[in-house]
Amino acid sequence: MSDQPSNAEAPSSVKAASKYNLSSLLGDLGSLPFLLFTGLMAHAHFNGPGLQSASVLGLYAPYVFIAYSAVILSFLSGALWERSRLEEANRLATTAILFSNLIALCAWACLLLIYVAPIMTVFAVCLLMAGFLSLLWVERLTAADIIGTSYWSMRLRITLIVVFLCGLVAALMLAEFTI
């Protein structure tokens, strides 16, 4: 007989941490468009005529980046809303529900800001970046039981990547204004 315990004998936290589950897969796949759009914009900025030449299926790449970011941020806000709704008796959960709605509305506003003025496009990216960070912070406050789990590790990793890429896109856009 083996010295190592079988999966049936392993604690549930060990099983959850060792498994690459559907949430992790979808989270990682969901971060790919951020990487692809940012790479496309960086390539256009450094090797081409600038961001004006960066397009995704004929659409201006920064707008596509902002739209995708707004959709993902709204989705994450909805996930926070659902988790908080299940614990609605808790005052912190009620605050999280209101906050998740505020973040979703800010994501929607980012889609409108891009039509106001070119510099507002940069502001929209920064607002989305702040939305991703603040949503992670509220999730940390309201769901302390997820800390140390594979889900939290995935959320932290992907959020930091997305925030870095938002910062890079904002910097590329600002560089276009100074040229």
C-alpha positions as CSV (number, residue, x, y, z in Angstrom):
1,M,0.0,0.0,0.0
2,S,1.2,3.6,-0.7
3,D,2.5,6.0,2.0
4,Q,0.6,8.9,0.4
5,P,-3.1,9.5,1.2
6,S,-5.6,9.0,-1.6
7,N,-7.6,11.9,-2.9
8,A,-10.5,10.6,-0.8
9,E,-8.4,11.0,2.4
10,A,-7.1,14.5,1.5
11,P,-8.7,17.4,3.2
12,S,-11.1,19.4,0.9
13,S,-8.8,22.5,1.0
14,V,-5.9,20.4,-0.4
15,K,-8.2,19.0,-3.2
16,A,-9.4,22.5,-4.1
17,A,-5.8,23.9,-4.1
18,S,-4.4,21.1,-6.2
19,K,-7.1,21.2,-8.9
20,Y,-7.1,23.4,-11.9
21,N,-10.8,23.9,-12.1
22,L,-13.2,25.5,-14.6
23,S,-13.1,28.9,-12.9
24,S,-9.4,29.0,-13.2
25,L,-9.5,27.9,-16.9
26,L,-12.1,30.5,-17.7
27,G,-10.3,33.2,-15.8
28,D,-7.1,32.5,-17.6
29,L,-8.8,32.4,-21.0
30,G,-10.6,35.6,-20.1
31,S,-7.3,37.4,-19.6
32,L,-6.0,36.5,-23.1
33,P,-7.9,39.3,-24.9
34,F,-6.3,41.8,-22.5
35,L,-2.9,40.5,-23.4
36,L,-3.7,40.3,-27.2
37,F,-5.2,43.8,-27.4
38,T,-2.4,45.3,-25.4
39,G,0.2,43.5,-27.5
40,L,-1.4,44.7,-30.7
41,M,-1.4,48.3,-29.4
42,A,2.2,48.1,-28.2
43,H,3.2,46.7,-31.6
44,A,1.4,49.6,-33.4
45,H,3.0,52.1,-31.1
46,F,6.6,50.9,-31.2
47,N,6.7,49.4,-34.8
48,G,4.0,51.2,-36.7
49,P,2.5,54.6,-37.3
50,G,1.0,54.6,-33.8
51,L,-2.2,53.5,-32.0
52,Q,-4.3,55.0,-34.8
53,S,-3.2,52.1,-36.9
54,A,-4.1,49.4,-34.3
55,S,-7.4,47.7,-35.1
56,V,-9.2,44.6,-34.2
57,L,-11.6,43.5,-37.0
58,G,-11.5,47.0,-38.3
59,L,-12.3,48.6,-34.9
60,Y,-10.0,51.0,-33.1
61,A,-8.1,48.7,-30.7
62,P,-8.2,51.0,-27.6
63,Y,-12.0,51.1,-27.9
64,V,-12.1,47.3,-28.2
65,F,-9.9,47.1,-25.1
66,I,-12.2,49.4,-23.1
67,A,-15.3,47.6,-24.2
68,Y,-13.9,44.2,-23.3
69,S,-12.7,45.6,-19.9
70,A,-16.1,47.1,-19.2
71,V,-17.8,43.7,-20.0
72,I,-15.4,41.8,-17.7
73,L,-15.6,44.3,-14.9
74,S,-19.5,44.2,-15.1
75,F,-19.4,40.4,-15.0
76,L,-17.1,40.5,-11.9
77,S,-19.4,43.1,-10.3
78,G,-22.4,40.7,-10.9
79,A,-20.5,37.9,-9.3
80,L,-19.8,40.0,-6.2
81,W,-23.5,41.0,-6.2
82,E,-24.6,37.4,-6.2
83,R,-22.2,36.3,-3.5
84,S,-23.2,39.3,-1.3
85,R,-26.9,38.7,-2.0
86,L,-26.7,35.3,-0.4
87,E,-25.5,37.0,2.9
88,E,-27.8,40.0,2.7
89,A,-28.4,40.1,6.5
90,N,-24.8,41.1,6.9
91,R,-24.3,44.9,6.7
92,L,-21.0,44.6,4.8
93,A,-22.8,42.4,2.3
94,T,-25.4,45.0,1.7
95,T,-22.7,47.6,1.1
96,A,-21.0,45.2,-1.3
97,I,-24.2,44.9,-3.3
98,L,-24.4,48.7,-3.6
99,F,-20.7,48.9,-4.5
100,S,-21.0,46.2,-7.2
101,N,-23.8,48.2,-8.8
102,L,-21.7,51.4,-8.7
103,I,-18.8,49.6,-10.3
104,A,-21.0,48.2,-13.1
105,L,-22.4,51.6,-13.8
106,C,-18.9,53.1,-13.9
107,A,-17.9,50.4,-16.4
108,W,-20.9,51.4,-18.6
109,A,-19.9,55.1,-18.2
110,C,-16.5,54.2,-19.6
111,L,-18.1,53.1,-22.8
112,L,-19.7,56.6,-23.1
113,L,-16.5,58.5,-22.1
114,I,-14.7,57.4,-25.2
115,Y,-17.0,59.6,-27.3
116,V,-16.6,62.8,-25.3
117,A,-12.9,63.6,-26.1
118,P,-9.7,61.7,-26.9
119,I,-8.2,62.4,-23.4
120,M,-11.4,60.9,-21.8
121,T,-10.4,57.6,-23.4
122,V,-7.3,57.6,-21.2
123,F,-9.5,58.5,-18.2
124,A,-11.8,55.6,-19.1
125,V,-8.9,53.1,-19.0
126,C,-7.8,54.5,-15.6
127,L,-11.3,54.3,-14.3
128,L,-11.6,50.7,-15.4
129,M,-8.2,49.9,-13.7
130,A,-9.5,51.5,-10.5
131,G,-12.6,49.4,-10.8
132,F,-10.7,46.1,-11.1
133,L,-8.6,47.0,-8.0
134,S,-11.5,48.2,-5.9
135,L,-13.6,45.2,-6.8
136,L,-10.7,42.9,-5.7
137,W,-10.5,44.9,-2.4
138,V,-14.2,44.7,-1.7
139,E,-14.2,41.0,-2.5
140,R,-11.3,40.6,0.0
141,L,-13.2,42.4,2.7
142,T,-16.5,40.6,2.2
143,A,-15.3,37.1,1.6
144,A,-12.4,36.4,4.0
145,D,-13.0,32.7,3.6
146,I,-11.7,32.7,0.1
147,I,-8.2,34.0,1.1
148,G,-5.6,31.3,0.6
149,T,-7.8,29.3,-1.8
150,S,-7.0,28.6,-5.4
151,Y,-9.8,31.0,-6.4
152,W,-8.2,33.9,-4.5
153,S,-4.8,33.1,-6.0
154,M,-6.3,33.1,-9.5
155,R,-8.3,36.4,-8.8
156,L,-5.2,38.1,-7.5
157,R,-2.9,36.9,-10.3
158,I,-5.3,37.9,-13.1
159,T,-6.4,41.2,-11.5
160,L,-2.7,42.2,-11.2
161,I,-2.1,41.3,-14.8
162,V,-5.1,43.2,-16.0
163,V,-4.3,46.3,-13.9
164,F,-0.7,46.3,-15.3
165,L,-2.1,46.0,-18.8
166,C,-4.5,48.8,-18.2
167,G,-1.7,51.0,-17.0
168,L,0.4,50.1,-20.0
169,V,-2.5,50.9,-22.4
170,A,-3.0,54.3,-20.6
171,A,0.7,55.0,-20.9
172,L,0.6,54.2,-24.6
173,M,-2.4,56.4,-25.1
174,L,-0.8,59.3,-23.2
175,A,2.4,58.9,-25.3
176,E,0.3,59.4,-28.4
177,F,-0.9,62.7,-27.1
178,T,2.7,64.0,-26.6
179,I,3.9,63.0,-30.0
